[in-house]
Amino acid sequence: MAEHQLSLLPFYAGWGSYQQRLVAAIAPLTGEQLALRTTPQHWSIGMYVTHIVANRAWWFHARMGEGSDDLTSLELWALGVCEGNVDPCHPAAELVAGLEKTWQLIQHTLARLTPADLEQVVPPLDDAERARHAKLVEPALQPYAQMWVEAARQAKVVRPAVSLQSIIWGVLEHDIHHGSEISTTLGVHGLPVVELD
């Protein structure tokens, strides 16, 4: 008898619920509302969402190799947000599409992986691979892509290889962390927050 391979998806069911609530909070927002910040030093709601989308695509697509090439444009979508504190001003529909596309990527990956897969290791990103990714970035983001490459080169920090378990946990933790900042910003401005049970 063949051994049943248990998918990881049931263990992350709450993440799917969180995704739905995040999308519900972002979808109705206007451009003016997406530009809201808690203070001038904090990112806007739109910047946080852009960062969440890019982080998901980066780790699951660029680093784990999951999904199709149409995710490449999202891998470094947040360049400029982190490097230059620039708000790319994506409209709500575009942000929601990014959240949904990256959630489908995560969901399909979790459905395919088993607990035994969590021990697999993704090697560190080298300078050549970082430069290759930077060249894929749209022309408007090229200055930030070069800042990203140069900062990594100057830092001379070689990050260790990471397990799939670490990547999945890191992306989930990142979603929750920045989702709470989005929710706080919404609440401070009297808008509906990301609802949790």
C-alpha positions in Angstrom: 0.0 0.0 0.0 1.3 3.5 -0.9 2.0 5.8 2.0 -0.3 8.9 2.1 1.7 12.1 1.7 0.3 14.8 4.0 0.1 18.3 2.5 1.2 21.3 4.5 -2.0 23.3 3.5 -4.2 22.2 6.4 -1.6 23.4 8.9 -1.7 26.9 7.4 -5.5 27.3 7.1 -5.5 30.4 9.2 -3.2 32.2 6.8 -5.9 31.9 4.1 -8.4 33.5 6.4 -6.0 36.3 7.2 -5.4 36.8 3.4 -9.2 37.2 2.8 -9.5 39.7 5.6 -6.5 41.7 4.4 -7.9 41.8 0.9 -11.3 42.9 2.2 -9.7 45.8 4.1 -7.6 47.0 1.1 -10.1 46.5 -1.8 -12.4 49.5 -1.0 -9.6 52.0 -0.4 -9.1 55.1 -2.5 -5.7 56.4 -3.6 -5.9 59.0 -0.9 -6.7 56.4 1.8 -3.8 54.1 0.5 -1.5 57.1 1.0 -2.4 57.4 4.7 0.4 57.0 7.3 0.3 56.9 11.1 3.1 59.5 11.2 5.3 61.0 8.4 8.1 58.6 9.3 6.0 55.5 8.8 5.1 53.9 5.4 1.7 54.4 3.9 -0.9 51.7 3.7 -0.1 51.2 0.0 3.6 50.9 0.7 3.0 48.2 3.3 0.8 46.2 0.9 3.4 46.6 -1.9 6.0 45.3 0.5 3.9 42.2 1.5 3.3 41.3 -2.2 7.0 41.7 -3.1 8.2 39.7 -0.1 5.8 36.8 -0.9 6.9 36.7 -4.6 10.6 37.1 -3.7 10.7 34.1 -1.3 8.3 31.8 -2.9 9.1 32.5 -6.6 12.6 33.9 -6.8 14.2 31.9 -4.0 12.1 28.7 -3.8 11.5 28.5 -7.5 7.7 28.1 -7.2 5.1 29.4 -9.6 5.4 30.7 -13.2 7.4 33.5 -14.8 4.5 36.0 -14.6 5.4 36.4 -10.9 8.9 37.8 -11.8 7.5 41.4 -12.1 6.4 41.2 -8.4 9.6 39.9 -7.0 11.2 43.3 -6.5 8.0 45.3 -6.6 8.9 47.0 -3.4 12.2 48.4 -4.6 12.1 52.1 -3.8 9.8 51.5 -0.8 12.7 50.1 1.2 15.6 51.8 -0.5 14.2 55.3 -1.0 11.0 55.5 1.1 9.1 56.1 -2.2 5.4 55.3 -2.5 4.7 53.6 -5.8 1.1 54.6 -5.5 -0.4 51.3 -6.8 -4.3 51.6 -6.9 -6.2 49.3 -4.6 -7.2 47.0 -7.5 -3.5 46.4 -8.4 -2.6 45.8 -4.8 -5.4 43.3 -4.4 -4.4 41.6 -7.6 -0.9 41.3 -6.2 -2.1 39.9 -2.9 -4.3 37.4 -4.7 -1.7 36.3 -7.2 0.9 35.8 -4.5 -1.6 34.0 -2.2 -2.4 31.6 -5.0 1.4 30.9 -5.3 1.6 30.3 -1.6 -1.5 28.1 -1.5 -0.4 25.9 -4.4 3.1 25.6 -2.8 1.7 24.6 0.6 -0.7 22.1 -1.1 2.3 20.5 -2.9 4.8 20.4 0.0 4.8 17.7 2.7 6.2 17.9 6.2 9.3 16.1 5.0 9.9 18.9 2.4 10.4 21.5 5.2 14.0 20.3 5.7 15.0 21.2 2.1 17.5 24.0 2.0 17.6 27.0 -0.4 21.2 28.2 -1.0 22.2 31.8 -0.3 21.9 34.4 -3.0 25.2 35.3 -4.6 26.2 38.7 -6.2 25.7 37.4 -9.7 22.2 36.1 -9.0 21.3 39.4 -7.2 22.5 41.3 -10.3 20.5 39.1 -12.6 17.3 39.8 -10.6 18.0 43.5 -10.6 18.2 43.5 -14.4 14.6 42.1 -14.6 13.2 45.2 -12.8 11.2 47.7 -14.8 13.2 50.8 -16.0 11.6 53.2 -13.4 12.9 51.0 -10.6 16.4 50.5 -12.0 18.1 53.1 -9.7 16.7 51.3 -6.7 17.7 47.9 -8.1 21.2 49.2 -8.4 21.1 50.6 -4.8 20.0 47.1 -3.6 22.8 45.4 -5.5 25.4 47.8 -4.3 24.3 47.8 -0.7 24.5 44.0 -0.6 28.0 44.1 -2.3 29.3 46.7 0.1 27.9 44.9 3.2 29.8 41.8 2.2 27.4 39.8 4.2 26.8 36.3 3.0 23.5 35.1 4.3 23.3 31.4 5.2 21.3 28.9 3.3 17.7 28.7 4.7 15.3 25.8 5.0 11.8 25.9 3.4 10.4 25.8 7.0 12.3 29.1 7.7 11.1 30.7 4.5 7.4 29.8 5.1 7.5 30.9 8.7 9.3 34.1 7.7 6.8 35.0 5.0 3.9 34.3 7.3 5.4 36.3 10.2 6.1 39.2 7.7 2.5 39.1 6.5 1.2 39.4 10.1 3.7 42.0 11.1 3.0 44.4 8.3 -0.7 43.5 8.2 -0.9 44.8 11.8 0.7 48.0 10.7 -1.8 48.4 8.0 -4.6 47.7 10.4 -3.2 50.2 12.9 -3.0 52.9 10.2 -6.6 52.2 9.1 -7.8 52.4 12.7 -6.0 55.6 13.4 -7.8 57.2 10.5 -11.2 55.8 11.4 -11.3 53.3 8.6 -12.4 49.6 9.0 -9.4 47.5 10.2 -8.2 44.1 9.2 -10.8 42.0 11.1 -9.5 39.1 13.2 -11.5 36.4 15.1 
